[in-house]
Amino acid sequence: MSDDTGLADRFEAHRGHLHAVAYRMLGSASEADDAVQEGWLRFRRTDTSDVQNLGGWLTTVVSRVCLTMLQTRRTRRESPLDTGIEPAGETLPDPADEVLLADSVGAALQVVLDTLAPAERLAFVLHDLFAVSFGEIAAIIGREPAAARQLASRARRRVQGASTQGEPARQREVVDAFLAASRSGDFAALLAVLDPDVVVRADGAAVTMGAEAEVRGADAVADTFAGRAKAARPALIDGLAGLVWTVQGTPKVVFDFTVVAGKVVAIEMVADPAVLAGLELDLG
């Protein structure tokens, strides 16, 4: 009995966080309760004496449960039954989490999340709302960290596009200006569209093609792209403007832009064929 009490005490210390994670992923308080309960059952059945970060271990367990639930829901074409009114007697989301949610992605989050594929939803929620690393997310979804990063990026673009009216058109203007400045080698014009803290990241496949794994800062990014991108062409990536380099009509590298307040804050260079195959590309 004392062992059960000790286990329960250890689990209860993390219950609030686990419920917040599950609620964000599932959009349903009742389903979140079910996911957390399943996490408790798995915790009871598992020897965790060697686990150094129990909170991280439990988050992984509950996240995997949520992923399975999302996949099942998608297969059955089900939607969460909750309508925003919490059932009596169930655990309510922490008000602090509600503030975090509103500050992070705005009121349209839940509607947009319901349109995402399960792995996209999990990657976005865990990384953007709960700061879980892409390495940890990759282990949960069974993919490489670069793929997990791309899933979160795709989800983030959809959230941005839905929550900011006019954002797609503004993004196209910024990307077009970036491309023109890059092709002409206009360093000043590049700086004008780059956030001072802009970061460019390349996946492993792009690195093998000669790209740097990461470039930070407007000056360094402008220097990297000035006089280049001559073979790149505009494209829509999951509905938002970006660039793509093709060979005989086949996409080889995608330049995936994140634009905030009219400035480029991040560019993801994606060349992994498996990741490219999962992107919705419109080459026009």
C-alpha positions as CSV (number, residue, x, y, z in Angstrom):
1,M,0.0,0.0,0.0
2,S,2.8,2.3,0.9
3,D,4.5,1.6,-2.5
4,D,1.2,2.6,-4.3
5,T,1.0,5.7,-2.2
6,G,4.6,6.6,-3.1
7,L,4.0,6.1,-6.8
8,A,0.8,8.1,-6.6
9,D,2.6,11.0,-4.9
10,R,5.3,11.0,-7.6
11,F,2.7,11.0,-10.4
12,E,0.5,13.6,-8.8
13,A,3.4,16.0,-8.7
14,H,3.3,16.0,-12.5
15,R,-0.4,15.6,-13.2
16,G,-1.2,19.3,-13.8
17,H,1.6,19.5,-16.5
18,L,0.5,16.2,-18.1
19,H,-3.1,17.3,-18.3
20,A,-2.1,20.6,-19.8
21,V,0.0,18.8,-22.5
22,A,-2.8,16.3,-23.2
23,Y,-5.5,19.0,-23.3
24,R,-3.5,21.1,-25.8
25,M,-3.0,18.0,-28.0
26,L,-6.5,16.6,-27.9
27,G,-8.6,19.7,-27.4
28,S,-10.9,17.8,-25.0
29,A,-10.8,17.8,-21.3
30,S,-12.4,14.4,-21.0
31,E,-10.0,12.9,-23.5
32,A,-7.1,14.5,-21.7
33,D,-8.2,12.9,-18.5
34,D,-8.3,9.5,-20.3
35,A,-4.7,10.1,-21.6
36,V,-3.4,11.0,-18.2
37,Q,-5.1,8.0,-16.6
38,E,-3.5,5.8,-19.2
39,G,-0.2,7.4,-18.4
40,W,-0.7,6.6,-14.7
41,L,-1.5,2.9,-15.5
42,R,1.7,2.6,-17.6
43,F,3.7,4.3,-14.9
44,R,2.4,1.8,-12.4
45,R,3.4,-1.1,-14.6
46,T,6.9,0.2,-15.4
47,D,10.1,0.1,-13.3
48,T,11.2,3.8,-13.3
49,S,13.8,3.5,-10.7
50,D,16.5,4.4,-13.2
51,V,14.6,7.3,-14.7
52,Q,16.4,10.5,-13.9
53,N,13.9,12.9,-15.4
54,L,10.5,11.5,-14.4
55,G,8.6,14.6,-15.7
56,G,10.2,14.2,-19.1
57,W,9.5,10.4,-19.1
58,L,5.9,10.9,-18.2
59,T,5.5,13.6,-20.8
60,T,6.8,11.2,-23.4
61,V,4.4,8.5,-22.3
62,V,1.3,10.7,-22.3
63,S,2.4,12.3,-25.6
64,R,2.5,8.8,-27.2
65,V,-0.9,8.0,-25.8
66,C,-2.2,11.3,-27.3
67,L,-0.6,10.5,-30.6
68,T,-2.4,7.2,-30.8
69,M,-5.7,8.8,-29.8
70,L,-5.3,11.5,-32.5
71,Q,-4.5,8.8,-35.1
72,T,-7.5,6.8,-34.1
73,R,-9.7,9.9,-34.2
74,R,-8.4,10.8,-37.7
75,T,-9.0,7.2,-39.0
76,R,-12.5,7.3,-37.7
77,R,-13.0,10.9,-38.8
78,E,-14.0,11.8,-35.3
79,S,-14.0,15.3,-33.7
80,P,-13.6,16.0,-29.9
81,L,-16.9,16.2,-28.2
82,D,-16.1,19.1,-26.0
83,T,-17.5,22.5,-26.9
84,G,-15.4,24.6,-24.5
85,I,-17.5,23.8,-21.5
86,E,-15.6,21.6,-19.1
87,P,-17.6,18.6,-17.7
88,A,-18.3,18.8,-14.0
89,G,-15.9,17.0,-11.8
90,E,-13.0,16.9,-14.3
91,T,-9.7,18.6,-14.1
92,L,-9.8,22.1,-15.6
93,P,-6.8,23.5,-17.5
94,D,-4.6,25.7,-15.5
95,P,-5.4,29.4,-16.2
96,A,-1.7,30.0,-16.7
97,D,-1.8,27.6,-19.5
98,E,-4.7,29.4,-21.1
99,V,-2.7,32.6,-21.0
100,L,0.2,30.9,-22.6
101,L,-2.0,29.5,-25.3
102,A,-3.5,32.9,-26.1
103,D,-0.2,34.7,-26.0
104,S,1.4,32.0,-28.2
105,V,-1.0,31.5,-31.1
106,G,-4.2,33.5,-30.6
107,A,-7.8,32.5,-30.4
108,A,-7.8,30.5,-33.7
109,L,-5.5,27.8,-32.3
110,Q,-7.9,25.1,-31.5
111,V,-9.7,25.3,-34.9
112,V,-6.4,25.2,-36.7
113,L,-5.0,22.3,-34.6
114,D,-8.0,20.2,-35.5
115,T,-6.9,20.5,-39.2
116,L,-3.4,19.2,-38.6
117,A,-2.1,15.7,-39.0
118,P,-1.4,14.0,-35.7
119,A,2.4,14.2,-35.9
120,E,2.2,17.9,-36.9
121,R,-0.1,18.7,-34.0
122,L,2.1,16.8,-31.5
123,A,5.3,18.5,-32.8
124,F,3.9,22.0,-32.7
125,V,2.3,21.6,-29.2
126,L,5.2,20.0,-27.6
127,H,7.8,22.4,-29.0
128,D,6.1,25.7,-29.3
129,L,3.9,25.5,-26.2
130,F,6.0,23.3,-23.9
131,A,9.6,23.8,-25.1
132,V,10.2,20.0,-25.7
133,S,13.3,19.5,-27.9
134,F,13.0,18.2,-31.4
135,G,15.2,15.3,-30.4
136,E,12.7,14.2,-27.8
137,I,9.8,14.8,-30.2
138,A,11.5,12.7,-32.9
139,A,11.8,9.8,-30.5
140,I,8.0,10.0,-29.8
141,I,6.9,10.1,-33.4
142,G,9.6,7.8,-34.7
143,R,11.3,10.2,-37.1
144,E,14.5,12.2,-37.3
145,P,14.9,15.5,-35.5
146,A,14.9,17.4,-38.8
147,A,11.6,15.9,-39.7
148,A,10.2,16.8,-36.3
149,R,11.3,20.4,-36.8
150,Q,9.7,20.5,-40.2
151,L,6.4,19.1,-38.9
152,A,6.3,21.9,-36.2
153,S,7.2,24.5,-38.8
154,R,4.4,23.4,-41.1
155,A,1.9,23.5,-38.2
156,R,3.2,26.9,-37.2
157,R,2.7,28.3,-40.7
158,R,-0.9,27.1,-40.7
159,V,-1.6,28.7,-37.3
160,Q,0.0,31.9,-38.5
161,G,-1.9,31.9,-41.7
162,A,-5.3,31.3,-39.9
163,S,-4.7,33.7,-37.1
164,T,-3.3,36.7,-39.0
165,Q,-5.5,38.0,-41.7
166,G,-3.6,39.0,-44.8
167,E,-0.4,37.2,-43.6
168,P,-0.1,35.0,-46.8
169,A,-0.1,38.0,-49.1
170,R,2.4,39.9,-46.9
171,Q,4.6,36.8,-46.8
172,R,4.7,36.6,-50.6
173,E,5.7,40.3,-50.8
174,V,8.6,39.7,-48.3
175,V,9.8,36.5,-50.0
176,D,9.6,38.1,-53.4
177,A,11.7,41.0,-52.1
178,F,14.2,38.6,-50.6
179,L,14.5,36.7,-53.9
180,A,15.0,39.8,-55.9
181,A,17.6,41.2,-53.5
182,S,19.4,37.8,-53.4
183,R,19.6,37.4,-57.2
184,S,20.9,41.0,-57.7
185,G,23.3,40.8,-54.8
186,D,21.7,43.8,-53.1
187,F,23.1,43.5,-49.6
188,A,21.2,46.5,-48.2
189,A,17.9,45.3,-49.7
190,L,18.4,41.9,-48.1
191,L,19.0,43.5,-44.7
192,A,15.8,45.4,-45.1
193,V,13.7,42.2,-45.1
194,L,15.6,40.3,-42.5
195,D,15.0,40.3,-38.8
196,P,18.3,41.2,-36.9
197,D,18.2,37.8,-35.2
198,V,17.2,35.8,-38.3
199,V,18.4,32.2,-38.4
200,V,18.8,29.9,-41.4
201,R,18.9,26.1,-40.7
202,A,19.7,23.4,-43.1
203,D,18.8,19.7,-42.7
204,G,21.4,17.0,-43.1
205,A,20.7,16.4,-46.8
206,A,21.1,20.2,-47.5
207,V,24.4,20.2,-45.6
208,T,25.7,17.4,-47.8
209,M,24.9,19.6,-50.7
210,G,27.2,22.3,-49.4
211,A,24.8,24.4,-47.1
212,E,25.9,25.5,-43.7
213,A,24.0,23.7,-40.9
214,E,23.1,27.0,-39.3
215,V,23.6,30.7,-40.0
216,R,22.5,33.4,-37.5
217,G,22.2,37.1,-37.7
218,A,21.0,39.4,-40.5
219,D,24.6,40.3,-41.7
220,A,25.7,36.7,-41.9
221,V,22.4,35.6,-43.6
222,A,22.6,38.5,-46.1
223,D,26.2,37.6,-46.9
224,T,25.2,34.0,-47.4
225,F,22.5,34.8,-49.9
226,A,23.7,37.9,-51.7
227,G,24.2,37.2,-55.4
228,R,22.8,33.7,-55.0
229,A,19.4,32.0,-55.3
230,K,19.5,32.5,-59.0
231,A,18.1,29.1,-59.6
232,A,15.4,29.3,-56.9
233,R,11.8,30.0,-57.9
234,P,8.8,31.1,-55.9
235,A,6.5,28.4,-54.6
236,L,3.7,27.9,-52.1
237,I,4.7,25.7,-49.3
238,D,1.7,24.5,-47.4
239,G,-0.1,27.5,-48.6
240,L,2.5,30.2,-47.7
241,A,5.1,31.7,-50.0
242,G,8.6,30.2,-50.0
243,L,11.3,29.3,-52.5
244,V,12.2,26.0,-54.2
245,W,15.2,24.8,-56.2
246,T,14.2,22.2,-58.8
247,V,16.1,20.0,-61.2
248,Q,14.1,19.0,-64.3
249,G,10.9,19.9,-62.5
250,T,11.7,17.8,-59.4
251,P,12.1,19.8,-56.1
252,K,15.6,19.3,-54.6
253,V,15.7,22.0,-51.9
254,V,12.9,23.9,-50.3
255,F,13.5,27.3,-48.6
256,D,10.8,27.4,-46.0
257,F,10.3,31.0,-44.7
258,T,8.8,32.2,-41.4
259,V,7.8,35.8,-41.6
260,V,6.7,37.9,-38.6
261,A,5.7,41.6,-38.8
262,G,7.1,41.9,-42.3
263,K,10.5,40.5,-41.5
264,V,12.1,37.1,-42.2
265,V,12.8,35.5,-38.8
266,A,13.8,32.0,-40.0
267,I,14.5,30.0,-43.2
268,E,14.5,26.2,-43.1
269,M,16.5,24.6,-46.0
270,V,14.9,21.2,-46.6
271,A,16.5,18.6,-48.9
272,D,15.6,15.3,-47.2
273,P,13.5,13.5,-49.9
274,A,11.2,12.0,-47.3
275,V,10.4,15.4,-45.8
276,L,10.0,17.0,-49.2
277,A,7.5,14.3,-50.1
278,G,5.3,15.3,-47.2
279,L,5.2,19.0,-48.1
280,E,2.3,20.5,-50.1
281,L,4.2,22.3,-52.8
282,D,2.6,24.5,-55.5
283,L,5.2,25.5,-58.0
284,G,2.7,27.7,-59.9
